[in-house]
């Protein structure tokens, strides 16, 4: 059974989308705080790729987190 969404039914989806973005950003930060910085960076990078075309604002937030966390990784190859 499929259900077609009308414009009014999609409005709450925007709020839900924002809530999920905030939840995932918080979870990735907490993951990094437990010492899993590399895993958090990899997941943030994957989120950037997934969101780049459909949600550029959310993509920028994950990208910013990725760059903040990447500084904690130290030099590449070192």
N, C-alpha and C positions, 0 to 999 in steps of 0.2 A: 504494500500500500504506500503510495507516494503522496506527499502533500505539497502543494505549491505554496510558496511564501509570497505574501503581498508586502507592500512597502511598510505598513504599520507593524506587521509581524517581525520584520527584520530590525526594527529600531532597538529592541532589547538586546539583540545579538551584538551590537556595537559595545554596549556596556559589559556584556559577558566577555567579549573579546579583550577589552581593556583589563578586566579582572584576571583573566587567564594570563595575559602578558605580565602583569604585576606579580602574580603568583609564581610564574616560571622564573622571572628575574630574581625574585627573593630566594627561590629554591636553589638556583645556580650560585648565588652569592653564598648561601649557607653551605653548599657543597664545597665551594672553594675554601671557606673558612675551616672546614674539617681537614684541609690538606690536599684535597682533590682538585687543585687548581687546573691541572692539565685537562681533566675530564670536564670541568665546568667550561673551560675555554672551547673545547671541541664541541660541546653541546650548544654553546652560545653561537659559535660559527655556523652550525647546522641550522639553527633558528634564523640566522641572518639570511641564509640561502633560501629557506622556505618562505620568508616574509618579504623578500626584496621586491617582488613584483606586485604583490597584493596588499601589502601594508607597510609602506616605506617608513612611517613614523615608528612603528614597532620595531622594524628592522634596525633603525638608528639606535634605539635603546639597547638592543642586544649587542650591536656593534660597539657601543660605548662601554658596556660591561666587559665585553671581550677585550678591549684595549686596556681597561683598568686592570683586569686580571692578568693579562699577558705580561705586564710589568713585574708581577710577582714570580714569574717563571724563571727569570734570569736570562742570560745570554743564550742564544740558540747555538747548539753544538758544543756548549761549554760544560 
